[in-house]
Structure formats: structure tokens, C-alpha cells
Amino acid sequence: MSAVPVARLRGAVKRYGALTAVNGLDLALHRGELLALLGPNGAGKSSAIGLLLGLHRPDAGDVELFGLDPQRIEARRWIGVMLQSATLPPTLRVRELLRLTASYYAHPRVLQESAELAAVEDLLDRPYGKLSGGQQRRVQFALALCGRPQLLFLDEPTVGLDIEARQALWAAIRRLVGEGCSVLLTTHYLEEAEALADRVCVMTHGRAIHEGTVDELRARVGVKRIRCISTLLPETVAAWPEVAEVRVEGGRLQLTTAEAEVVVLRLLQNDAWLRELEVQRAGLAEAFTELTRDAEASSSDQREAA
């Protein structure tokens, strides 16, 4: 992996009136890396991407694409972009849209390769406006990759896709990263970040509150997941003060707790028929929830103190 970032924010600040959408954000993305930008709505993810794309100027700090100003054409010709929404000519056929978009790049993919990667071969002769929402998202992905970008921005790329289409897009993203393409991904599907990301950056209130691998994010929180087959009723276990959450999946109790040792001991003491006991580290979803909840509580305390 190259030591020189293909995209970088250093102390970036972006304000919209009284709202500070990005607040001193440091972020770096390296060649051949997939970085997932996570956070609740309003965390500043889209604003951070807007800065890197040169759509907005920072009010403070530095922004670079390939070491250049993001608004310079020399930097922009090496990127591909798939935003949450796109307005494209509805009467143009998919084949025409791909040829038009590829014409803006010096070394684009051949049309058939782009269509195959995005799984839109069967849509090439159909007008864009006649496609379903999920089909349009696949076409937008094809347009983002057709220029053979070195850096791909994917903002909520799988919204509106069914499971099969989502998994096909994941496979295409893995192939692009394997070819050396860098990817900045925002997603609300935490399993997507868990499946794809080399690193994750968790944002809230315009700031990064954690950055590292998925395993490092899990390790930041003390939450663990306990699975077992038990004769105890879920509502009985849910009443234990150490248990944060209880649900039943496939006939098994699944507990979330920050005090796994205490809960396991209580399970053993209260259920002589307990079996198939498993204790696992928190998944990305639990870690993300705990981190953002703690950050929100800290922010509220600071506002009250002020």
C-alpha cells in the first residue's frame, strides 16, 4: 500500500450558516484500500465527500485528491462517483449513457467490461427512465467505474438493491480493490462495511470518533454476544441488570452484555439444561451503536455544561 494518500482531509471544516457539518476532520485514503465512512444521519459523511469531490470549499483546513486541489481536472479525471441520487437523461439508453460517460476519460473500460462488472448486460438497450430503482442504481455503478478510476466514491451504493444484486455489487467492489482501485464507501448497512472495509471511520457531529480496522472497532467496546439453548424465558433473562438486549433466533437465546462472565455464571446457576453456549465479541453493529451513543452522551453533557 502506498504511503502517499490518494485522498486526504486535514483539519477540514465546513459550515453551512450556524451548522458545522465537518468539524476539524482528518481522513486519509490509500491506494488499493476500501475505507468505510460510518455514522448516523447528519454526522457529516456526505459533506466530507463533497469536500473531497471539490463540490464545496472548506472553511478551514486542507483537502487533496492525488496531492492536488480537488477542483483541478488533473485530479478529477481519475475518480468515479456514485452518489445517493442521480439525475440522468431518461430517454437515453443504458448503452448510450455508458458510451457518453466513458468518452470523458482518457483510458476507459470497454463498454462490455463495464456492463459485466455492474451486471447490466441485459439492460444495455433499455431507456434509463424505464428502469426500476434497483436497475438504475446498477447503471449508476456502471457509470462510476467505466472510466477506470483510481479512486471510487460510493455513497450508499446498495440502497434499493435486492440481496442478489447487493452481493453481486460487493463482488465487483472486491474485484476493483484487488486491481488497486481505492474506494471510499458510505453505508447504513453495517454488514456491508464488515464484509468489505479494510478500515472504518465512525463520524458524529462532523468529527471522527474512531478510525481503524473492524476488529479494532470491536475491541474498543466491551460488549459481547452470548448465544445458547436455554429453558429460561427471554423476559426472565431480559430482567437481569447486566443484560442489555435479549432476542430469540433459531430457537436460541441471543444476549448482548458488557458483563459476559457474570451473565454466563447466572445462566449456569439458573438453568441445569443449558447447552450450546457460545460467547463472541461484539459485532460491528453493537460496537457502532455503543460508540455513537457514548459520543452523543458526551456531546449532550458538553452542551449542558456550556
N, C-alpha and C positions, 0 to 999 in steps of 0.2 A: 504494500500500500504506500502510495506517495506521501511524503511528509508535507507537501505543499497542498493546502486545501483547494478544491475546485470551487467552493463557495464558502464565504465567511461573513459573519456579523461580529463586530467588536464594539461593545458598549452601545449597541444600537437603541435609539429612542425614536418612537413615532407617536405623535399626539394628534388627536382629532378634536379640536376645541379643548374642553376640560377633561376629555378622556385620554389617558395614556395607554395606548394599545400595546406598545412594546416598550419595556422599561429597563434599559441597560442590558440588553440581551447579547450574550456571547454564544456563538454557534459556529462550528466548522464541519464541513463535509469533505471527505477524502475520496480519491479515485477508487472505483470498484466497491464502494460501501453503500449500504442502504441504512439511512437514518430515519427513524420514525419519530415524528413530532406529535406528541400526545398532549391532551388537555381538554378540560370542559369547554363548552361553548363560551366564547368571549375571552378565552385565555390569551389570544394574540397570535395564534398559529397562522391564520390567513394573512394577517398584517405582516408577519415575519416573511412569509413567502412573497408578498407584494414588494417588500424591500429588496429581496434577492433578485426578483424579476425586473427591478427598475421601474415598476409601476408607481412607486411612491419614493420620495426622497426622505432620508432620515432627518429628524430634527437635531440629532446628535449622534456621534459615533461613526463608524466606518462600515461600508458594505462593499464586498468584492465578489465578482464572478471571474474565475480563472485569472485572478490577480488584477482584474480591470474593473472600471466603472460598469455596473450592470446595464446602463443605458447605451453603452458602446456596441455597435453592430458586431465588432470582432468577438465580443463575449456572447452575444445573444444567438449567433448562428450555430453555437454548439449546444444549445439547450432544446429540450422538448417539454411541452407543458400540457397538462390535463387538469383543468380547474373544476370546481364543483358544478359549474354551469357553463354552457357554451351556446352561443347563437351562431348557427351555420345556415347557409342558404338552403331552404327546404326543397327546392326543385332540383338541385344538383344531385347527380347520382354519386354513390359512395366512391366509385372508380374515379370520377371527375374530381371529387374532393381530395382524394389521395394524390392524384397527379398534380393538382394545383399546389397543395401544401409542399410536396416533395420538390417542386420547382424552385422554392425559396432557398434550398440548401445546396451546398457545393457537392456533397457526396452522399446523396440519399440512398435508402434501400430501394431495390426494385419493388414495384407495386405488389407482386405476388408474395414476396417475403413479408412485407408489412401486413398484408391481409392474412397470411398464415399465422404470424405471431399473435395478432389480435383476434384470430378466429372469426374473420368477417368475409371469408371467401364466398360464402353463399349470399352475401348482401351487396356485392360489387355493382350490380346493375339496377339496384333499387334506389329511388329518390330518398334522400336523407329524411325528409319530412314525413315519409310514410312508415318509418321505422318505429318500433316500440321504444320506450325509455331505456330499457336494458340494451337493446341493439344500438341505440345512439351512443351509449356510454362505451361500448366496444369500438365503435367507429372513432370516437374521440381519442381512445387509447391508440388506435392505429395511426391517427394523425400526429399524436405526440411522439411516436417512435419512428415515423417514416423518414425523418431527416438524419437518422443515425446519430442521435445526440450523445454527447459525453456526459451530460447531466440531465436527468429527467425529474420534473416536478409532478407529483401525483397527489392531488388534493381530493381526498375522499373518492378514490377511483372506483370502488366496487359498490357504491350506493346504487340500488336499483337492479343489481345483478342477482340471478339465482345462484344456488350453491355450485352447480356445474360450471357456470360461466365465471364465477369468482375463482374457483380452483384453477381454471384454465388461465386466467389473468395472472394468478400467483406464479404459475409455472413459467409464463412469459417473462415476468419480472425477474425471476431467478435466472433465467437464461441471459437476460440483458446484463444483470450484475456480474454474471460469470464471464461475460465478454468485456468487462471493465467499465461498464456504464455505472455512474453514481446515481443514486435515487434518493430524493427527499420525499418522504411519504407522510401525509396526514391521514388519520383514520379514526373513526369511532369504534371500529371493530378491533377490540384488543387482541383477539386471537389472530388477526391479520398481522399485527405488529409482532406478536410472539412467533409466528411462523416465518416471517420474512426478515426482520430487522437484525443488523449487526449491532446497532446501538439504538437506544431510545432516549429522547429528551422530553421530559414532562414539564409542561408550562402551566402557569396560572397567573392571572393578573399581569400578563406581559413579561413575566420573569421565568427563567429556567429554575425549577426546584430540584431537579435530578437529571443527571446525564450519565449514561453508561450502558453496559450490556443488559439484556433482560435478566440474566442471573444476578447481576449486581443490584438491579432494581428490586428483585425479590428479596435479596439479602438485607436491604435497607429496612425492611419491616419485619416485625416479629410474628406476623400472622402465619398460622399453619392450618392445614386442612386434614381432618380426620374422617376416614370412611370405615364403616363397619356394618355387620349384620347384628341387630340387637332386638331384644324383646321389649326394650323400653320405648315408650311412646315419644314421638318427636316433641310434643308440647311439654313433656316432663323434662327432657334434656334442655329445651329452649329456656326453661326457667332457671337453669344453673347460671350464676352470675359470671362465670368465666367464659360462657358460650356466647359468641357474637351473632351467630346465624345457624339455623338448622334447616335442612331440607331433605327430602327423600328422593333418591334417584335409583331406579332399577332395584327396588327392594332394600336398598342400603341407606343408612343414615349418613349424611354428609354434614360435618360440623366445621365451622370456622372459629378459631380461637387464637388468642395470643398467649394462652397458658396451656399448651398441649399436654405437658406432663401431669398437671392437676386433673385435666379432663379425662385423660386415659385412665388414671387411677380411679376416678369416680365411676367410670364406665365398668371397670373390672370389679369394683366393690358392689355395684348395684345390679349387675347382670351376669349371673353364673353361666348363661348360654351365649355370651358374647363371642363372636368369631369373625374371621377375615378382617382383622383390624389393620388399618394402614394409616400412617402419618406422613404427610407430604408438606413440603414448603409451599408457601402461598403461590398461587398463580399470578399472572400479570394483572388480572382484573382486581384481585384483592389488594395487591401492592399499590396499584394505581389509585384505588379508592381511598386507601389509608393515607397515602402521601398527599393527595389533593385535599382530603378532609382536614389533615393536620395543618396544611398551608392556609386553608380558608379560616380555620380557627385562629391561627396566629395573626392573620390579616385583620380579622374582626377585633382581636384584643388590641392591636396597634391603633385601629381607628377609634376604639373606645377610650384608650389612653390619651389620644390627641384631643 
